[in-house]
Amino acid sequence: MSATIATRISAVDPVRPDREIMEAAGRVVESGGLVAFPTESFYGLAADALDAHAIARVFEVKGRPEAKPLLVLVDSVAMAESLVSAIPAGPRALMARHWPGPLTIVLAASPRVPAALTGGTGTIGVRMPGHAVARALVERAGRPITAPSANPSEAPPPLTALQVRGYFDGRLELILDGGRTAGGAGSTVADCTVWPPRILRQGPVVVEAACA
């Protein structure tokens, strides 16, 4: 597929991201565009998580199987509540203990969530990120955003903005360059549709069932 989009790279302070840069990035997401951004581990790929067309673009550029759900970033428990059917006491305690941070909590999705986002599972994984740029992007977009790693499926996840550009130049609107990310494990993913939670992916957070 030939390049059809002029991909821009904007340098951003990873600790204190510039408000104007983040507001511009938020507008890209609002308009249905794609933005690559740094997280606690790798660079992620943001799209409006409630825009079916934007979600379809994420699957297309990544070559991602449609049955594989997309995890979502939020900036508050209230935003998470808008995406799920309910937050029982146990998952709510995990949010209070580990958010912001690398813990993704899987719950039953609200009917307003596009089916493509859930991979047809009827569940959604939500997380409040600890990285300042990731959290600012959600805040400035004013909506939940997708957060798969910014690489084609089966390719190594990127640690730098230049690696993202090598993968997706001409296929997304903006790359926020917050420097080299730490790598390592992605977030812990805990299926909280059951209790105690079932760990789908072990990451930095160790989930204890003691908060049940």
N, C-alpha and C positions, 0 to 999 in steps of 0.2 A: 504494500500500500504506500503510495507516494505521500510525502509530507504536505499537508494542506494548512497547517496552523503555525503561526510564528510563535514559537515557544520562548517565553521570556524567563530570565533568571534574576531574582531580586535577592541581594544579600540582606540577611536579617540577624540581629543579635539574638542568640539562642536563649539568653537569660532575660533580657528586657527588649522584646521585639518592638520595633517602631510602630506606633499607632497607625500612621498613614499607610505604611506598607501592608499592615494586616487588614486595614479597612479595604484596600484595593484587592487583596486576596479574597476577602469575604465577598466582595462584589462579583468576582469571577465565579465563586461557588453559587451565589444567588442566581446568576445568569445561566446556570447549567454547565459551566466549564469544569475542568479538572485542574487541581493544584497538587503538586508534590510538596511534601513538608517533612521536617525532621521530627522524630519521636524519640523516646527513651532508648530505643534499640536501632531501628532502621528508618529509612525514609518511607513515608506512607503516601497513599494516593487518595486525595479527598474529592468527593462529589457530594452534592445534596442528597442525603440519604432518603428523602421522601420524593425525589424526582425520578420517575421510572426511566426517562430517557437518559438522564445523567448516569444512573446505575448501569444501564445497558452499555454506555460508553466505557465504563470501568471494566466490565466483563470483556468487551471487544478488544481494548488496548492490551489487556493482560493476557488474552487468550485463556481466560479462566473458565473452567467447567461451570455450566449454569446451575448445577446441583450443589455447588459449594457456596455457602452463605458468606455474606460480607459482614465483618464486625463494624460497629458504629461507635464514634466518639461523641460524648455529650459534655456540657459544661456545668451540669448540676444534676442533683437527684430529680428535681422537677422535670428537667428535659427527658431524663430516662423514663419517668412516669408516663410521659406523653407517647412513648413508643411501645409500652408493654401493657398487658391486660391488668396486671397487679404486681406489686412488690411485697411479698410476704415479709414477716418479721426477720427471718433468718438472712435472706439476701440483703435486706435493708441494714442489718447490723454489719455485714461484710462491707457494704458501701461506706458506712460511717468509719470503719476501721482502716480500710485500705485505699480509699479514694481521696485525693487524686493519686493515681499510681497504676502499676502494671497488673491490674486484675480486671479481666473481662467476665461479666456476669451474664449468663444465658437465661432468659425468661421467655414465657409465652408472649408472642408479638401481638400488639394491638391490630385490629382490623384496618387501621389507617396506614399501616406499613406495607409498601409494595411487596408482592409475593416474591419478586426477583431478588430482593434484598435478603430474604430468608432462605433462598434456595429451595423454596417449597416446603420447608420444614415446619413452618408455623411458629418458629422461635427466633429470637434475636439476641445477639451478644452486644452488650453495651459497656462502655468504659469511660471514666473521666481521666484524661491523661495528666501525667505529672509534668510533661515537657511544656515550657512556657509558650512556645510557638504553636504547638498543637492545640493547646487550650485556647489561646488567643484567636486561632483560626475559627474554632467553633463559635466563640463569643461574637466575633465580627461578622461571621456569616449569619448568625442568629438562628441557626438550625443545626440538627445533628448532621455529621459528615461521615462518609465511609472512611475506612482506614486499613485496607490491605496494603501489603508492602508494594513499593513502587517499582516493580520489576515484572517482566513477562513470567507467566507460570513456568515453573521448573528452572528458572534462572536464579542465580544468587541474589538475595535481597541487597539493595544498595546502601552503602554507608555514607556516600557523598552526593552532592547535587550533580556533579559531573557524571557520575555513574548513572543517575536517573536520566540525564540528558542523552547519554549514550544509548539508553534503552528506548526513550520515548520522544526524542526531538521531533517536533512537527506533529505530535499526536496529543499534546496537552498544552494548555494555555500558559501555565506559570509554574516555576520551580522556586520555592523559597529556600535559599541557601543559608542554612544555619550552621555550616561547618560539618565536620566529620561526626557521625553519631557513634554511640558506644558499641553497637552490635550486641552479640550475646543472644540470649533467649528472648522470644517475644513475650507478650503478657501471658500470665496464667489464665486459662479459660476454664471457668467453673460452671457446669450445667446445674443451675439452681431450680430447674423445673422438678427436680427430685431433692429430697433432703434426708441425710446429709448430701451435700453437693457431690456430683460426679466430675472428676477432673478430666477434661478433654485434652488439655495441653498444660504441662507443668512449666511454669516460668518462675520469675523471681519471687512471687508471693506464694507462701505455703498457707493453704486454707485449712483452718481448724474447724471441726464440726462442733466445737465447744460453745459456739455462739447460738446454737439451736435453741 
